[in-house]
Amino acid sequence: MSRFRTSRRLALAVPAALGAFALTALPAFATSSPAQIATSKANGVAYLKSLQAADGSYAGSGLSNEWAFSAFAAAGTAVVDVAPGGDTTKNARTVYRNLLSTAAWPSATPVVTDYERGTLNAYAAGIDPARVSASRNLIADIHAYWQTAEPGYFGPSANFNGTVFAALSLGGAKTQAGTARVPQALTDAIVTRLRANQHNDGGWTYQKVEGNPTALNTASDIDMTGAAMAALCASGVPNTDTDVVQAKNFLKGKLVASSGAFNSLYGVNTSSNGWGIAGLNACGINPQSAEFTTISGKTPVDFLIAHQYNPAGGFKYKPADTVPSAYSSIDALRAVAGGGFTAAPPVPVTPGATRWVAQPTFTAGTATKLALTVDDGAGGLKVCSVAFTPTGTTTTLGDVLAAATGAATPSGCVTGVTPSSGTGTITAVNGKANSGSNTWKVSVDGSSFAGALREKTINIGDTIALRWGA
């Protein structure tokens, strides 16, 4: 079972800072008004702020609360504005960025979901995930888990949520300018796998079911259905698409009439409800619309707010629980606030704080990575992370491709480039030569494709796409 599935189920004790407010009475069920949602958001933000450690951290080894950053952003709170006791030197963004920049993060045995989690939360915190530091590029880290033998999957395909969260992170974590970071060919490959793993009932689970009729006919869960439909929409699939509509109908069919909860495989709970709502939010589907209002007049949002302690702001995991859960509170607040699985960072209110932070240039002599895709125009897509050590504050496309021939993960991304040195137009890559109007072109961070020149300047964190075609 994936780390997304296991860690988020662990409930935490009520922080002492909540004092006597933690167990105040829960509200009666009622259709949630804008005023109620605003109060829920305000109290939820206050609760999540109480989870911050004295050193400013939300994340570290083992169990962590860094998903709070996506909830803060959805609720309109800049992560850089979250600081213990108002000590801005310990603001949550700076502390998290420092953690991500360490060589020991995430662990000695990382998996792709570690980097996807980091990407989604760094983005929400206002940290450019491709430019965390001179050595850390989370987008490139994700590219290293591309499955060459099963194009479109990231990480072991049996653990399908690695691919779901690849779509969420690569599609959801836009550039600072708000544009798509990766090329359409890569997005299309991931979407193909997302569609192939949709169960017959319209939903998904964290397991791979592609090509397995028996598995395709098994029951889906609320959580991964929310995540997978959000992944489709983050990849540009419209909410009128057949697969998105089937996912919506799956969720609608799981509504509990008396409460508005989704009837999850794990029992009725706020985390599953939060993930289901996040999927709807990400696809622009109103979770309080008539479609999602039961015959008793309840919606999924009603269920969440009914299980929030006020004014303390934390949310229960299950209805019978007597204390709030940190993870459930994060999941619930993000959903109530209208968020998906990440959100662009709000403008901070702390004097002097910027909306974004990013490493501005390479540091000569400091090893780093860049994300690279090579599309031969005939369905052959190669995806990799290129490791190299820059000698200056910028590098060139030619130097990156030279490094890729021997230091790419997975290997084989680039096997040869013509010319192999100097400057000028790149005339062949991996043995495929320019032919008439079909030539090798390059895009950086989603820019328009233009003729590929060896001397093209490449900056730190650039996501590079090569494509052969007209």
Residue pairs with C-beta under 8 A, 6 or more apart in sequence:
1 206
2 113
2 159
2 161
2 162
2 206
3 111
3 113
3 114
3 117
4 113
4 117
4 161
4 165
4 206
5 161
5 206
5 223
7 63
7 64
7 327
8 67
8 271
8 327
8 331
9 266
9 271
9 327
10 63
10 327
11 317
11 321
11 323
11 325
11 326
11 327
11 328
12 63
12 325
12 326
12 327
13 323
14 22
14 23
14 314
14 323
14 324
15 50
15 51
17 50
18 47
18 50
18 312
18 314
18 324
21 309
21 311
21 312
22 309
22 312
22 314
22 323
22 324
23 309
23 322
23 323
24 309
24 310
24 311
24 312
26 306
26 307
26 308
26 309
26 310
26 316
27 305
27 306
27 308
27 310
28 306
29 259
29 260
29 298
29 302
29 306
30 36
30 302
30 306
31 288
31 293
31 297
31 298
31 299
31 302
32 40
32 288
32 299
32 301
32 302
32 305
32 336
36 305
37 301
37 305
37 336
39 310
40 304
40 305
40 308
40 310
40 313
40 333
40 336
41 75
41 76
41 333
41 336
41 337
42 313
43 308
43 310
43 311
43 312
43 313
44 71
44 75
44 308
44 313
44 314
44 315
44 329
44 332
44 333
44 336
44 337
45 72
45 75
45 77
45 313
45 333
46 311
46 312
46 313
47 312
47 313
47 314
47 324
47 329
47 333
48 65
48 68
48 71
48 72
48 313
48 329
48 330
48 333
49 82
51 58
51 65
51 68
51 326
52 58
52 82
52 83
52 84
52 92
53 84
54 84
55 84
55 90
55 95
56 83
56 84
56 87
56 90
56 91
56 92
56 94
56 95
57 92
57 95
57 96
57 99
58 64
58 65
58 66
58 68
58 69
58 92
58 95
58 96
59 65
59 66
59 96
59 99
59 121
60 99
61 107
65 326
65 327
65 330
66 96
66 117
66 118
66 121
67 117
67 121
67 327
67 330
67 331
67 334
68 330
69 79
69 92
69 96
69 121
69 122
69 124
69 125
70 120
70 121
70 124
70 330
70 334
70 339
70 341
70 342
70 343
71 330
71 331
71 333
71 334
71 337
71 339
72 78
72 79
72 82
72 124
73 79
73 124
73 125
73 339
73 342
73 343
73 344
73 345
73 346
74 124
74 333
74 334
74 337
74 338
74 339
74 340
74 343
75 333
75 334
75 337
75 339
76 337
76 346
77 346
78 93
78 126
78 345
78 346
78 347
78 348
78 349
78 350
78 353
78 355
79 91
79 92
79 93
79 96
79 124
79 125
79 126
79 345
80 91
80 92
80 93
80 94
80 125
80 126
80 348
80 350
80 353
80 354
81 91
81 348
81 349
81 350
81 353
82 91
82 92
82 93
83 89
83 90
83 91
83 92
83 350
84 90
88 350
88 353
91 350
91 353
92 125
93 125
93 126
93 127
93 357
96 121
96 122
96 125
96 127
97 122
97 125
97 127
97 132
97 133
97 357
99 105
100 118
100 122
100 127
100 132
100 133
100 136
100 138
101 132
101 133
101 135
101 136
103 135
105 118
106 114
106 115
106 118
107 114
111 155
111 162
112 142
112 145
112 154
112 155
112 162
112 165
112 166
113 155
113 161
113 162
113 165
115 138
115 141
115 142
115 145
115 169
116 142
116 162
116 165
116 166
116 168
116 169
117 165
118 129
118 138
118 141
119 129
119 138
119 139
119 142
119 169
119 170
119 173
120 165
120 168
120 169
120 172
120 173
120 341
120 342
121 342
122 128
122 129
122 132
122 138
122 173
123 129
123 169
123 172
123 173
123 174
123 342
123 344
123 345
124 342
124 343
124 344
124 345
125 345
126 345
126 348
126 354
126 355
126 356
126 357
127 356
127 357
127 358
128 175
128 176
128 356
128 357
128 358
128 359
128 461
129 137
129 138
129 139
129 169
129 173
130 137
130 138
130 139
130 140
130 181
130 371
130 461
130 462
130 463
131 137
131 358
131 359
131 360
131 460
131 461
132 138
132 358
132 359
133 359
134 359
134 362
134 363
134 366
134 368
134 460
135 366
135 367
135 368
136 368
137 368
137 369
137 370
137 371
137 385
137 460
137 461
138 169
139 170
139 173
139 181
139 182
139 371
139 461
139 463
140 369
140 370
140 371
140 385
140 386
141 369
141 385
142 154
142 166
142 169
142 170
142 371
143 371
143 372
143 373
143 383
143 384
143 385
144 369
144 384
144 385
144 409
144 410
145 154
145 155
145 162
145 166
146 153
146 154
146 383
146 384
146 410
147 153
147 154
147 155
147 156
147 157
147 410
148 382
148 410
148 412
150 157
151 189
151 381
151 383
152 163
152 189
152 190
152 192
152 193
153 160
153 162
153 163
153 193
154 162
154 163
154 166
154 190
155 162
155 163
155 166
156 162
157 163
157 208
157 210
158 207
158 208
159 206
159 207
159 208
160 197
160 204
160 205
160 206
160 207
160 208
160 209
160 224
161 206
161 224
161 227
163 190
163 193
163 194
163 197
164 194
164 204
164 206
164 224
164 227
164 228
164 231
165 227
165 231
165 341
166 190
167 187
167 190
167 191
167 194
167 231
167 232
167 234
167 235
168 227
168 230
168 231
168 234
168 340
168 341
168 342
169 342
170 181
170 182
170 186
170 187
170 190
171 180
171 182
171 187
171 190
171 231
171 234
171 235
171 236
172 234
172 340
172 341
172 342
173 181
173 342
174 180
174 181
174 344
175 181
175 445
175 446
176 356
176 358
178 344
179 445
179 446
180 187
180 236
180 446
181 445
181 446
181 463
182 371
182 373
182 446
182 463
182 465
183 373
183 375
183 443
183 446
183 465
183 467
185 373
185 375
185 381
185 465
185 467
186 373
186 381
186 383
186 465
187 235
187 236
189 381
190 231
190 235
191 232
191 235
191 237
193 210
194 228
194 231
194 232
194 235
194 243
195 232
195 243
196 210
196 211
197 204
197 208
197 209
197 210
197 228
198 204
198 228
198 243
198 246
198 247
199 205
199 209
199 215
199 216
199 217
199 218
199 219
199 220
200 216
200 217
201 219
201 220
201 250
202 220
202 225
202 246
202 247
202 249
202 250
203 219
203 220
203 221
203 222
203 224
203 225
203 228
203 247
203 250
203 251
204 220
204 221
204 224
204 225
204 227
204 228
204 247
205 218
205 220
205 221
205 224
206 221
206 224
207 215
208 215
209 215
209 216
209 218
219 265
220 250
221 264
221 265
221 266
221 272
222 251
222 254
222 262
222 263
222 264
222 265
222 272
222 273
222 275
222 276
223 264
223 266
223 271
223 272
223 275
223 276
224 275
225 247
225 250
225 251
225 276
225 279
226 251
226 275
226 276
226 277
226 278
226 279
226 280
227 275
227 278
227 279
227 341
228 247
228 279
229 243
229 244
229 247
229 248
229 279
229 280
229 282
229 283
230 278
230 279
230 281
230 282
230 283
230 340
230 341
232 241
232 243
232 244
232 247
232 283
233 239
233 244
233 282
233 283
233 284
233 340
234 282
234 340
234 341
237 243
237 244
238 244
239 245
239 248
239 283
239 284
239 285
244 283
247 279
248 280
248 283
248 285
248 291
251 262
251 276
251 279
251 280
251 292
252 291
252 292
254 262
254 263
254 264
254 276
255 261
255 262
255 263
255 292
255 294
255 300
256 262
256 263
256 268
256 294
256 303
257 294
257 295
257 296
257 298
258 294
258 296
258 298
259 268
259 296
259 298
259 302
259 303
259 306
260 292
260 293
260 294
260 296
260 298
260 299
260 300
260 301
260 302
260 303
261 268
261 273
261 300
261 303
262 268
262 272
262 273
262 276
262 300
264 272
264 273
266 272
267 318
268 303
268 318
268 319
269 317
269 318
269 328
270 303
270 304
270 307
270 315
270 316
270 317
270 318
270 325
270 328
270 331
270 332
271 317
271 325
271 327
271 328
271 331
271 332
273 300
273 303
273 304
273 331
273 332
273 335
274 304
274 328
274 330
274 331
274 332
274 334
274 335
275 331
275 335
276 300
277 287
277 300
277 301
277 304
277 335
277 336
278 331
278 334
278 335
278 339
278 340
278 341
279 340
280 286
280 287
280 292
280 300
281 287
281 335
281 338
281 339
281 340
282 340
282 341
285 291
286 292
287 299
287 300
287 301
287 335
288 299
288 300
288 301
292 299
292 300
293 299
300 335
301 335
301 336
304 315
304 332
304 335
304 336
305 336
307 315
307 316
307 319
307 332
308 314
308 315
308 316
308 332
309 315
309 316
309 324
312 324
313 329
314 323
314 324
314 325
314 326
314 329
315 324
315 325
315 328
315 329
315 331
315 332
315 333
316 323
316 324
316 325
316 328
317 325
317 327
317 328
334 340
334 341
345 355
345 356
346 355
347 355
348 354
348 355
358 461
359 460
359 461
360 460
361 393
361 394
361 459
361 460
362 368
362 390
362 392
362 393
362 394
362 395
362 459
362 460
363 390
363 393
364 390
364 391
364 392
364 393
365 389
365 390
365 391
366 389
366 390
367 387
367 388
367 389
368 387
368 388
368 389
368 390
368 460
369 385
369 386
369 387
369 388
370 385
370 386
370 388
370 400
370 458
370 461
370 462
370 463
370 464
371 384
371 385
371 386
371 463
371 464
372 383
372 384
372 385
372 386
372 400
372 404
372 408
372 413
372 414
372 464
372 465
372 466
373 381
373 382
373 383
373 384
373 464
373 465
373 466
374 381
374 382
374 383
374 413
374 414
374 429
374 430
374 466
375 381
375 382
375 465
375 466
375 467
375 468
375 469
376 429
376 430
376 432
376 468
377 438
377 467
377 468
377 469
378 468
382 412
382 413
382 414
382 430
383 410
383 413
384 404
384 408
384 409
384 410
384 411
384 413
384 414
385 408
385 409
386 400
386 403
386 404
386 407
386 408
386 413
387 403
387 407
387 408
387 409
388 395
388 399
388 400
388 403
388 407
394 457
394 458
394 459
394 460
395 457
395 458
396 454
396 455
396 456
396 457
396 458
397 426
397 442
397 452
397 453
397 454
397 455
397 456
397 458
397 464
398 417
398 421
398 422
398 423
398 426
398 454
398 455
399 458
400 458
400 464
401 414
401 417
401 426
401 429
401 454
402 417
402 420
404 413
404 414
405 414
405 415
405 416
405 417
408 414
414 429
414 430
415 430
415 431
416 428
416 429
416 430
416 431
417 426
417 428
417 429
418 426
418 427
418 428
418 429
418 433
419 426
419 427
419 454
421 454
422 454
423 453
423 454
423 455
424 453
424 454
424 455
425 434
425 439
425 451
425 452
425 453
425 454
426 440
426 452
426 453
426 454
427 433
427 434
427 439
427 440
428 434
428 440
429 440
429 466
429 468
432 468
434 440
434 468
437 470
438 468
438 469
438 470
439 451
439 452
439 468
439 469
439 470
440 451
440 452
440 466
440 467
440 468
441 449
441 450
441 451
441 452
441 466
441 467
441 468
441 469
442 449
442 450
442 451
442 452
442 453
442 456
442 464
442 465
442 466
442 467
443 449
443 450
443 464
443 465
443 467
444 458
444 462
444 463
444 464
444 465
445 462
445 463
446 463
449 465
449 467
452 466
458 464
